[in-house]
Amino acid sequence: MMIRIYKIEAKALAQVKKTLEEQERVEVTGDEKKIVRNEFIRAGYTLRDAKSMGFTENCSYLYLRNEEDDFFKRNEPKILIEGVKKLDGQEFEKVKHGVEKEAEDAAIGVGAVFGQF
């Protein structure tokens, strides 16, 4: 499973959100129909404001997980615009831990509401 995290400055957030939320559509060229898919929607992603995660910066973080390296080859150029940086090192680990802990806490909360199965 590959994980990539991107730091998104406030000025780039609207454009990145537009790309992530773009609806799938059919493009017609002559007699040919082509379905344009939004792989971000299909793969799933987590987009969080840095301050809501306890960081002081005015930015957001995009967390993507996918098993296919090709997914990133096809889609990363769509979001790596000015104001977006792919993270690595200590900052990557810190954000990854925060996102995964938040998801784990949410799962525990759902379990507490509905009980053990």
C-alpha positions in Angstrom: 0.0 0.0 0.0 1.5 3.3 -1.0 0.7 6.4 1.0 1.4 10.0 -0.2 0.7 13.2 1.7 0.6 16.6 0.2 0.8 20.0 1.9 -1.6 22.5 0.3 -1.2 26.2 0.9 -4.5 28.1 1.4 -4.1 29.8 -2.1 -4.1 26.4 -3.8 -6.9 24.7 -1.8 -9.9 25.7 -4.0 -8.2 24.3 -7.1 -7.2 21.1 -5.4 -10.7 20.6 -4.0 -12.1 21.1 -7.5 -9.9 18.4 -8.9 -10.7 16.0 -6.1 -14.4 16.5 -6.3 -14.7 16.7 -10.1 -17.7 14.6 -11.3 -17.2 11.7 -13.8 -18.5 12.6 -17.2 -18.9 11.3 -20.7 -17.0 13.2 -23.5 -18.3 12.8 -27.0 -15.9 13.2 -29.9 -17.5 12.6 -33.2 -19.0 9.1 -32.9 -16.8 8.1 -30.0 -17.9 8.3 -26.3 -15.3 8.3 -23.6 -15.9 8.1 -19.9 -13.7 10.4 -17.9 -13.3 9.0 -14.4 -12.2 10.8 -11.3 -9.9 8.3 -9.7 -9.5 10.3 -6.5 -13.2 9.7 -5.7 -12.9 6.0 -6.5 -9.7 5.6 -4.4 -10.8 7.7 -1.5 -8.8 10.4 0.2 -8.6 12.4 3.4 -8.3 16.2 3.2 -7.8 17.9 6.6 -7.2 21.5 7.8 -3.8 21.6 9.6 -5.2 23.5 12.5 -7.9 20.9 13.1 -5.1 18.4 13.5 -3.3 20.5 16.0 -0.7 22.1 13.7 -0.2 25.9 13.7 0.3 26.4 9.9 -2.4 27.9 7.7 -2.6 25.0 5.2 -4.3 21.7 4.6 -3.1 18.1 4.1 -4.2 15.6 1.5 -3.7 12.0 2.5 -3.9 9.4 -0.4 -3.5 5.6 -0.1 -3.4 3.3 -3.1 -2.0 0.0 -4.0 -1.1 1.0 -7.6 2.0 3.1 -8.3 0.3 3.8 -11.7 -2.5 5.6 -9.8 0.0 8.2 -8.6 1.7 8.4 -12.0 -1.6 9.2 -13.6 -3.1 11.5 -11.0 -0.3 13.2 -9.1 0.3 15.8 -11.9 -3.3 16.9 -11.5 -2.7 18.1 -7.9 0.9 19.1 -7.9 0.2 22.7 -8.8 1.8 25.8 -7.4 1.2 25.9 -3.6 1.2 22.1 -3.3 4.1 20.1 -2.0 4.6 16.3 -1.6 5.7 15.6 1.9 8.5 13.3 3.1 10.6 12.8 6.1 9.6 13.9 9.6 6.7 16.1 8.5 5.2 13.2 6.4 5.4 10.9 9.5 3.8 13.5 11.8 0.9 14.1 9.4 0.5 10.4 8.6 0.3 9.6 12.3 -2.3 12.4 12.9 -4.6 11.3 10.0 -4.4 7.6 10.9 -5.0 8.3 14.6 -8.0 10.4 13.7 -9.4 7.5 11.6 -8.8 5.0 14.3 -10.5 7.2 17.0 -13.5 7.6 14.7 -13.7 3.8 14.2 -13.5 3.3 18.0 -16.3 5.9 18.4 -18.5 4.1 16.0 -17.9 0.8 17.8 -18.8 2.4 21.1 -22.1 3.7 19.7 -23.1 0.4 18.0 -21.4 -2.0 20.4 -19.1 -4.9 19.6 -20.0 -7.3 16.9 
